[in-house]
Amino acid sequence: MRFIAFYFMLLTPAIINAQNPDDSPNKYRFKYRSEVYKGTRMQITGQLRTLKNESKFVDIPDEIEQELHSLFISAKKQPIPKYYKKRAIVFLDALYSYEDFADVYENALYEVVKKVKKDMYVVDFKFERQFTKSKVKLDRAKKEEVISIEKFDLLKKDLIDNQTKLSSHRWMKGKFEKYKSFDIVKNPDDFMKAFKKSEAVYVYRLYNEKRIDKIEPYLENQIIDFYYKKSLPEINPEILDLQYITKI
């Protein structure tokens, strides 16, 4: 009877280890970049999860997040140490590749913000002059005794277009004037955050294709279009503050 009790005491830890491989004394250990990952599979998986959930990876677009999550799950479910290590490294490669991309993306975006902000001042007078010219033309047409409906409608449309363009430009200019440091791409407001996320997948593709020189021109075109569309519900073209031309 004593022998059976002694045998059972020896057998119990083996059963527990067999049922809970993550709690076994077998340790996983590997180094990635400057970080050493060691411990049980559960412990290392916890490290990987914590890394994946860090704030710098919070705003990853859904499409890329799904890819990273799939790689994470693939590693998490692998019980064989050497294969777990390989899959964990594949996951880390992808995660840090996105981090490297994010640095390139944010730097490019900030350069674009600075350029657009500067251009806003340069073209401000141009847009105001276009608006005033179109208004003068329409006012003169109203005084003509005879004018075709087609011509009048074209002049009116031109005025409305230039009025909207100037109002939108002034709204955008006001937004970009507040973007005074790199913090606008690191901790963006709602508009910049939405733009940054909406373009991340395509820019990521340019980055992976080694077409980094195409990133800034692409972002410049997209950001102007994005903010223009965002301005339309916000503006009232009937209210304009003319800053250069006071008599029209």
ROMARNU-321782 format. One record per residue (C-alpha): residue number from 1; residue in three letters; x, y, z. Coordinates in nm, 2 decimals. Layout:
// residues N
+-----+---------+--------+--------+--------+
! num ! residuo !      u !      v !      w !
+-----+---------+--------+--------+--------+
! NUM !     ALA !      X !      Y !      Z !
...
+-----+---------+--------+--------+--------+
END
This chain:
// residues 248
+-----+---------+--------+--------+--------+
! num ! residuo !      u !      v !      w !
+-----+---------+--------+--------+--------+
!   1 !     MET !   0.00 !   0.00 !   0.00 !
!   2 !     ARG !   0.29 !   0.23 !   0.09 !
!   3 !     PHE !   0.45 !   0.15 !  -0.25 !
!   4 !     ILE !   0.13 !   0.24 !  -0.44 !
!   5 !     ALA !   0.11 !   0.58 !  -0.25 !
!   6 !     PHE !   0.48 !   0.65 !  -0.32 !
!   7 !     TYR !   0.44 !   0.56 !  -0.69 !
!   8 !     PHE !   0.13 !   0.79 !  -0.71 !
!   9 !     MET !   0.33 !   1.08 !  -0.57 !
!  10 !     LEU !   0.60 !   1.03 !  -0.83 !
!  11 !     LEU !   0.35 !   1.00 !  -1.11 !
!  12 !     THR !   0.13 !   1.30 !  -1.03 !
!  13 !     PRO !   0.38 !   1.58 !  -1.14 !
!  14 !     ALA !   0.43 !   1.39 !  -1.47 !
!  15 !     ILE !   0.06 !   1.38 !  -1.53 !
!  16 !     ILE !   0.03 !   1.76 !  -1.45 !
!  17 !     ASN !   0.32 !   1.84 !  -1.69 !
!  18 !     ALA !   0.17 !   1.63 !  -1.96 !
!  19 !     GLN !  -0.17 !   1.80 !  -1.92 !
!  20 !     ASN !  -0.02 !   2.15 !  -1.90 !
!  21 !     PRO !   0.28 !   2.18 !  -2.14 !
!  22 !     ASP !   0.29 !   2.56 !  -2.09 !
!  23 !     ASP !   0.37 !   2.50 !  -1.72 !
!  24 !     SER !   0.64 !   2.24 !  -1.78 !
!  25 !     PRO !   1.00 !   2.31 !  -1.67 !
!  26 !     ASN !   1.10 !   2.31 !  -2.04 !
!  27 !     LYS !   1.20 !   2.66 !  -2.12 !
!  28 !     TYR !   1.20 !   2.83 !  -2.46 !
!  29 !     ARG !   1.47 !   3.08 !  -2.53 !
!  30 !     PHE !   1.57 !   3.30 !  -2.82 !
!  31 !     LYS !   1.69 !   3.65 !  -2.90 !
!  32 !     TYR !   1.53 !   3.89 !  -3.13 !
!  33 !     ARG !   1.71 !   4.22 !  -3.19 !
!  34 !     SER !   1.82 !   4.33 !  -2.85 !
!  35 !     GLU !   1.54 !   4.15 !  -2.66 !
!  36 !     VAL !   1.57 !   3.80 !  -2.51 !
!  37 !     TYR !   1.26 !   3.59 !  -2.50 !
!  38 !     LYS !   1.27 !   3.31 !  -2.25 !
!  39 !     GLY !   1.04 !   3.11 !  -2.03 !
!  40 !     THR !   0.75 !   2.88 !  -2.10 !
!  41 !     ARG !   0.54 !   2.90 !  -2.42 !
!  42 !     MET !   0.27 !   3.08 !  -2.22 !
!  43 !     GLN !   0.51 !   3.33 !  -2.08 !
!  44 !     ILE !   0.67 !   3.42 !  -2.41 !
!  45 !     THR !   0.33 !   3.43 !  -2.58 !
!  46 !     GLY !   0.24 !   3.68 !  -2.31 !
!  47 !     GLN !   0.54 !   3.89 !  -2.40 !
!  48 !     LEU !   0.45 !   3.89 !  -2.76 !
!  49 !     ARG !   0.09 !   3.98 !  -2.68 !
!  50 !     THR !   0.20 !   4.27 !  -2.47 !
!  51 !     LEU !   0.43 !   4.39 !  -2.75 !
!  52 !     LYS !   0.15 !   4.37 !  -3.00 !
!  53 !     ASN !  -0.08 !   4.57 !  -2.78 !
!  54 !     GLU !   0.16 !   4.86 !  -2.72 !
!  55 !     SER !   0.03 !   5.21 !  -2.81 !
!  56 !     LYS !   0.25 !   5.24 !  -3.12 !
!  57 !     PHE !   0.06 !   4.95 !  -3.28 !
!  58 !     VAL !  -0.29 !   5.06 !  -3.17 !
!  59 !     ASP !  -0.38 !   5.24 !  -3.49 !
!  60 !     ILE !  -0.27 !   4.97 !  -3.74 !
!  61 !     PRO !  -0.53 !   4.95 !  -4.02 !
!  62 !     ASP !  -0.76 !   4.65 !  -4.00 !
!  63 !     GLU !  -0.62 !   4.48 !  -4.30 !
!  64 !     ILE !  -0.26 !   4.48 !  -4.16 !
!  65 !     GLU !  -0.38 !   4.41 !  -3.81 !
!  66 !     GLN !  -0.55 !   4.09 !  -3.93 !
!  67 !     GLU !  -0.23 !   3.97 !  -4.10 !
!  68 !     LEU !  -0.03 !   4.03 !  -3.78 !
!  69 !     HIS !  -0.30 !   3.87 !  -3.56 !
!  70 !     SER !  -0.29 !   3.56 !  -3.79 !
!  71 !     LEU !   0.09 !   3.53 !  -3.75 !
!  72 !     PHE !   0.05 !   3.58 !  -3.37 !
!  73 !     ILE !  -0.21 !   3.30 !  -3.35 !
!  74 !     SER !   0.01 !   3.07 !  -3.57 !
!  75 !     ALA !   0.30 !   3.11 !  -3.32 !
!  76 !     LYS !   0.08 !   3.08 !  -3.01 !
!  77 !     LYS !  -0.07 !   2.75 !  -3.12 !
!  78 !     GLN !   0.26 !   2.58 !  -3.20 !
!  79 !     PRO !   0.37 !   2.34 !  -2.92 !
!  80 !     ILE !   0.70 !   2.23 !  -3.07 !
!  81 !     PRO !   0.98 !   2.46 !  -2.94 !
!  82 !     LYS !   1.19 !   2.49 !  -3.26 !
!  83 !     TYR !   0.87 !   2.56 !  -3.47 !
!  84 !     TYR !   0.73 !   2.80 !  -3.21 !
!  85 !     LYS !   1.06 !   3.00 !  -3.22 !
!  86 !     LYS !   1.04 !   3.02 !  -3.60 !
!  87 !     ARG !   0.68 !   3.13 !  -3.61 !
!  88 !     ALA !   0.74 !   3.38 !  -3.33 !
!  89 !     ILE !   1.03 !   3.53 !  -3.52 !
!  90 !     VAL !   0.81 !   3.55 !  -3.84 !
!  91 !     PHE !   0.55 !   3.74 !  -3.63 !
!  92 !     LEU !   0.82 !   3.97 !  -3.48 !
!  93 !     ASP !   0.96 !   4.04 !  -3.83 !
!  94 !     ALA !   0.62 !   4.15 !  -3.95 !
!  95 !     LEU !   0.55 !   4.36 !  -3.64 !
!  96 !     TYR !   0.88 !   4.54 !  -3.64 !
!  97 !     SER !   0.86 !   4.58 !  -4.02 !
!  98 !     TYR !   0.54 !   4.77 !  -3.96 !
!  99 !     GLU !   0.71 !   4.98 !  -3.69 !
! 100 !     ASP !   0.99 !   5.07 !  -3.93 !
! 101 !     PHE !   0.73 !   5.16 !  -4.19 !
! 102 !     ALA !   0.54 !   5.37 !  -3.94 !
! 103 !     ASP !   0.85 !   5.58 !  -3.89 !
! 104 !     VAL !   0.89 !   5.64 !  -4.26 !
! 105 !     TYR !   0.52 !   5.70 !  -4.30 !
! 106 !     GLU !   0.50 !   5.96 !  -4.02 !
! 107 !     ASN !   0.81 !   6.14 !  -4.14 !
! 108 !     ALA !   0.68 !   6.16 !  -4.49 !
! 109 !     LEU !   0.34 !   6.27 !  -4.37 !
! 110 !     TYR !   0.49 !   6.55 !  -4.16 !
! 111 !     GLU !   0.69 !   6.68 !  -4.45 !
! 112 !     VAL !   0.37 !   6.69 !  -4.66 !
! 113 !     VAL !   0.19 !   6.87 !  -4.38 !
! 114 !     LYS !   0.46 !   7.14 !  -4.37 !
! 115 !     LYS !   0.46 !   7.18 !  -4.75 !
! 116 !     VAL !   0.08 !   7.20 !  -4.77 !
! 117 !     LYS !   0.08 !   7.45 !  -4.48 !
! 118 !     LYS !   0.33 !   7.67 !  -4.67 !
! 119 !     ASP !   0.14 !   7.64 !  -5.00 !
! 120 !     MET !  -0.18 !   7.75 !  -4.82 !
! 121 !     TYR !  -0.03 !   8.09 !  -4.76 !
! 122 !     VAL !   0.11 !   8.12 !  -5.12 !
! 123 !     VAL !  -0.22 !   8.04 !  -5.29 !
! 124 !     ASP !  -0.45 !   8.23 !  -5.05 !
! 125 !     PHE !  -0.44 !   8.56 !  -5.25 !
! 126 !     LYS !  -0.48 !   8.36 !  -5.57 !
! 127 !     PHE !  -0.81 !   8.20 !  -5.46 !
! 128 !     GLU !  -0.94 !   8.53 !  -5.33 !
! 129 !     ARG !  -0.86 !   8.71 !  -5.65 !
! 130 !     GLN !  -1.04 !   8.43 !  -5.85 !
! 131 !     PHE !  -1.35 !   8.48 !  -5.64 !
! 132 !     THR !  -1.35 !   8.86 !  -5.67 !
! 133 !     LYS !  -1.30 !   8.84 !  -6.05 !
! 134 !     SER !  -1.59 !   8.60 !  -6.09 !
! 135 !     LYS !  -1.81 !   8.82 !  -5.87 !
! 136 !     VAL !  -1.73 !   9.13 !  -6.07 !
! 137 !     LYS !  -1.81 !   8.95 !  -6.40 !
! 138 !     LEU !  -2.15 !   8.83 !  -6.27 !
! 139 !     ASP !  -2.23 !   9.18 !  -6.13 !
! 140 !     ARG !  -2.16 !   9.34 !  -6.47 !
! 141 !     ALA !  -2.36 !   9.08 !  -6.65 !
! 142 !     LYS !  -2.66 !   9.16 !  -6.43 !
! 143 !     LYS !  -2.65 !   9.52 !  -6.55 !
! 144 !     GLU !  -2.64 !   9.42 !  -6.92 !
! 145 !     GLU !  -2.97 !   9.47 !  -7.09 !
! 146 !     VAL !  -2.93 !   9.16 !  -7.30 !
! 147 !     ILE !  -2.75 !   8.85 !  -7.19 !
! 148 !     SER !  -2.81 !   8.48 !  -7.28 !
! 149 !     ILE !  -2.93 !   8.25 !  -7.01 !
! 150 !     GLU !  -2.64 !   8.01 !  -7.09 !
! 151 !     LYS !  -2.38 !   8.28 !  -7.03 !
! 152 !     PHE !  -2.55 !   8.40 !  -6.71 !
! 153 !     ASP !  -2.56 !   8.05 !  -6.57 !
! 154 !     LEU !  -2.20 !   7.99 !  -6.65 !
! 155 !     LEU !  -2.09 !   8.31 !  -6.48 !
! 156 !     LYS !  -2.31 !   8.22 !  -6.18 !
! 157 !     LYS !  -2.16 !   7.87 !  -6.16 !
! 158 !     ASP !  -1.81 !   8.01 !  -6.19 !
! 159 !     LEU !  -1.88 !   8.24 !  -5.89 !
! 160 !     ILE !  -2.03 !   7.96 !  -5.68 !
! 161 !     ASP !  -1.73 !   7.73 !  -5.76 !
! 162 !     ASN !  -1.47 !   8.00 !  -5.67 !
! 163 !     GLN !  -1.67 !   8.10 !  -5.36 !
! 164 !     THR !  -1.67 !   7.73 !  -5.24 !
! 165 !     LYS !  -1.31 !   7.69 !  -5.33 !
! 166 !     LEU !  -1.21 !   8.00 !  -5.13 !
! 167 !     SER !  -1.42 !   7.91 !  -4.83 !
! 168 !     SER !  -1.28 !   7.55 !  -4.83 !
! 169 !     HIS !  -0.93 !   7.68 !  -4.87 !
! 170 !     ARG !  -0.97 !   7.92 !  -4.57 !
! 171 !     TRP !  -1.11 !   7.63 !  -4.36 !
! 172 !     MET !  -0.82 !   7.41 !  -4.45 !
! 173 !     LYS !  -0.57 !   7.69 !  -4.39 !
! 174 !     GLY !  -0.72 !   7.73 !  -4.04 !
! 175 !     LYS !  -0.67 !   7.36 !  -3.97 !
! 176 !     PHE !  -0.31 !   7.35 !  -4.10 !
! 177 !     GLU !  -0.21 !   7.66 !  -3.91 !
! 178 !     LYS !  -0.27 !   7.46 !  -3.59 !
! 179 !     TYR !  -0.03 !   7.18 !  -3.70 !
! 180 !     LYS !   0.29 !   7.32 !  -3.56 !
! 181 !     SER !   0.50 !   7.02 !  -3.47 !
! 182 !     PHE !   0.56 !   6.65 !  -3.54 !
! 183 !     ASP !   0.31 !   6.58 !  -3.27 !
! 184 !     ILE !   0.03 !   6.62 !  -3.52 !
! 185 !     VAL !   0.12 !   6.29 !  -3.69 !
! 186 !     LYS !   0.23 !   6.12 !  -3.36 !
! 187 !     ASN !  -0.09 !   6.22 !  -3.17 !
! 188 !     PRO !  -0.32 !   6.34 !  -3.45 !
! 189 !     ASP !  -0.65 !   6.52 !  -3.42 !
! 190 !     ASP !  -0.96 !   6.34 !  -3.55 !
! 191 !     PHE !  -0.91 !   6.46 !  -3.91 !
! 192 !     MET !  -0.54 !   6.37 !  -3.93 !
! 193 !     LYS !  -0.61 !   6.04 !  -3.76 !
! 194 !     ALA !  -0.87 !   5.95 !  -4.01 !
! 195 !     PHE !  -0.65 !   6.05 !  -4.30 !
! 196 !     LYS !  -0.35 !   5.87 !  -4.16 !
! 197 !     LYS !  -0.54 !   5.55 !  -4.12 !
! 198 !     SER !  -0.72 !   5.56 !  -4.45 !
! 199 !     GLU !  -0.39 !   5.59 !  -4.65 !
! 200 !     ALA !  -0.17 !   5.35 !  -4.44 !
! 201 !     VAL !  -0.25 !   5.04 !  -4.64 !
! 202 !     TYR !  -0.16 !   5.19 !  -4.98 !
! 203 !     VAL !   0.15 !   5.37 !  -4.84 !
! 204 !     TYR !   0.25 !   5.04 !  -4.68 !
! 205 !     ARG !   0.23 !   4.88 !  -5.02 !
! 206 !     LEU !   0.46 !   5.15 !  -5.17 !
! 207 !     TYR !   0.70 !   5.10 !  -4.88 !
! 208 !     ASN !   0.72 !   4.72 !  -4.94 !
! 209 !     GLU !   0.77 !   4.78 !  -5.31 !
! 210 !     LYS !   1.06 !   5.00 !  -5.24 !
! 211 !     ARG !   0.88 !   5.30 !  -5.40 !
! 212 !     ILE !   0.95 !   5.53 !  -5.10 !
! 213 !     ASP !   1.01 !   5.83 !  -5.33 !
! 214 !     LYS !   0.64 !   5.80 !  -5.44 !
! 215 !     ILE !   0.50 !   5.83 !  -5.08 !
! 216 !     GLU !   0.52 !   6.21 !  -5.04 !
! 217 !     PRO !   0.37 !   6.31 !  -5.38 !
! 218 !     TYR !   0.09 !   6.06 !  -5.32 !
! 219 !     LEU !   0.02 !   6.18 !  -4.97 !
! 220 !     GLU !   0.02 !   6.55 !  -5.09 !
! 221 !     ASN !  -0.25 !   6.48 !  -5.35 !
! 222 !     GLN !  -0.46 !   6.27 !  -5.12 !
! 223 !     ILE !  -0.44 !   6.50 !  -4.82 !
! 224 !     ILE !  -0.57 !   6.80 !  -5.01 !
! 225 !     ASP !  -0.86 !   6.60 !  -5.15 !
! 226 !     PHE !  -0.93 !   6.46 !  -4.81 !
! 227 !     TYR !  -0.94 !   6.79 !  -4.63 !
! 228 !     TYR !  -1.14 !   6.96 !  -4.91 !
! 229 !     LYS !  -1.41 !   6.70 !  -4.88 !
! 230 !     LYS !  -1.41 !   6.73 !  -4.50 !
! 231 !     SER !  -1.45 !   7.11 !  -4.53 !
! 232 !     LEU !  -1.77 !   7.10 !  -4.74 !
! 233 !     PRO !  -2.01 !   7.03 !  -4.46 !
! 234 !     GLU !  -1.83 !   7.27 !  -4.23 !
! 235 !     ILE !  -1.82 !   7.59 !  -4.45 !
! 236 !     ASN !  -2.07 !   7.86 !  -4.53 !
! 237 !     PRO !  -1.96 !   8.01 !  -4.87 !
! 238 !     GLU !  -2.20 !   8.30 !  -4.82 !
! 239 !     ILE !  -1.98 !   8.43 !  -4.53 !
! 240 !     LEU !  -1.63 !   8.53 !  -4.66 !
! 241 !     ASP !  -1.37 !   8.75 !  -4.50 !
! 242 !     LEU !  -1.19 !   8.92 !  -4.78 !
! 243 !     GLN !  -0.83 !   8.98 !  -4.66 !
! 244 !     TYR !  -0.67 !   9.14 !  -4.97 !
! 245 !     ILE !  -0.94 !   9.30 !  -5.19 !
! 246 !     THR !  -1.19 !   9.51 !  -5.00 !
! 247 !     LYS !  -1.38 !   9.67 !  -5.29 !
! 248 !     ILE !  -1.56 !   9.45 !  -5.55 !
+-----+---------+--------+--------+--------+
END
